[in-house]
Amino acid sequence: MNEHPNPYAPGRATDEAPPNAPPGRASSWLAVLATLICLQPLAGVGLYVLGRHKRFAMWTIPSILAETAMIVAAWNAWSWLFVVAGILMIPLVIGSLVDTFVASSSIAAPPFRRALVTVLAIFVCERAALYGVRNWLIESFSIPSAAMAPTLLAGDRIMVKKKVGDIRRGDIVIFRYPPQPSINFIKRVMALAGDTIEVRASDVFVNGIALTQSPSAEACPRSKASVPAEACRLIHEQSDGRAHDIMLEGPFNSDMATVKVPPDNVFVMGDNRNNSKDSRVWGFVPAENLIGTSAFIWLSLSPDGAQWDRVGQRLR
């Protein structure tokens, strides 16, 4: 009589489970749940639950490296490294999910209770790490309006470097809106503490000197359909050796008498000069309200779909 070989006999591989997992072992539903809730940065946690340690490492190590690369890239404003690492995360996430769904439990699978505690510990550590990254290193923000056009358009997703250091004129900053600190705004810093600033039509004077302006060759991304095309124009502006385009669209009385920026404050304006409520309207931004400086656009979505030509653009 032919008998089935003993799967646990000496010399045979023991990583495969018999048809049914041993009693008390973690079940496949916990493995799938673990993978779903711990996708970043530990893709494939469910494979640990199933005792598939090599396959767990195969997904986890590359996902941690990709996540680390994204953080380093965002902090240093290396936009294309961030985009490439983000793209690499997609097959890692999908692959780890598929692998968990098709994998069977191994005899190396930990007991259910130990697996559950480990998954919960991993989940808590992940949340704590993400909280730390978002509060002290980098964070993504979505642009809801055209107040910073043409530099930023509605639908842009940008990476912001936290913990503001020395702010320079021309920096694009995220800050808590002074009249309502629960709302975040994004504008460009035009003057620092101790500076004087004056606005006459499209001309901006910092410490009595007009910022250099010249016509821009770029097309005007109009933000108001009611405004005729000829009423929108771009101007190339320079401040402290840094250049950017501003947009003048439609009528707006932007004149402002000379004011001096008080200590520990900055004066901000939107690049869409005629369609931005900023320090000309509601005053200065206290330094304590500053959240971070913008680094680059990592995704841009318009009503017509993704605008891939904007992805990776560094903000200046």
Secondary structure, DSSP 4 states (H G I P E B T S, - for coil): ---PPPTTSTTS---SPPSSPPTTBPPHHHHHHHHHHT-SS-TTHHHHHTT-HHHHHHHHHHHHHHHHHHHHHHHTT-HHHHHHHHHHHHHHHHHHHHHHHH----TTPPBHHHHHHHHHHHHHHHHHHHHHHHHHTEEEEE--SSTTTTTS-TTEEEEEEES--S--TT-EEEEE-TTSTTSEEEEEEEE-TT-EEEEETTEEEETTEEPEEEE--S----S-TTS-GGGEEEEEEEETTEEEEEEEES-----EEEEEPPTTEEEEE-SBGGG--SHHHH--EEGGGEEEEEEEEEEEEETTEE-GGGTTPBP-
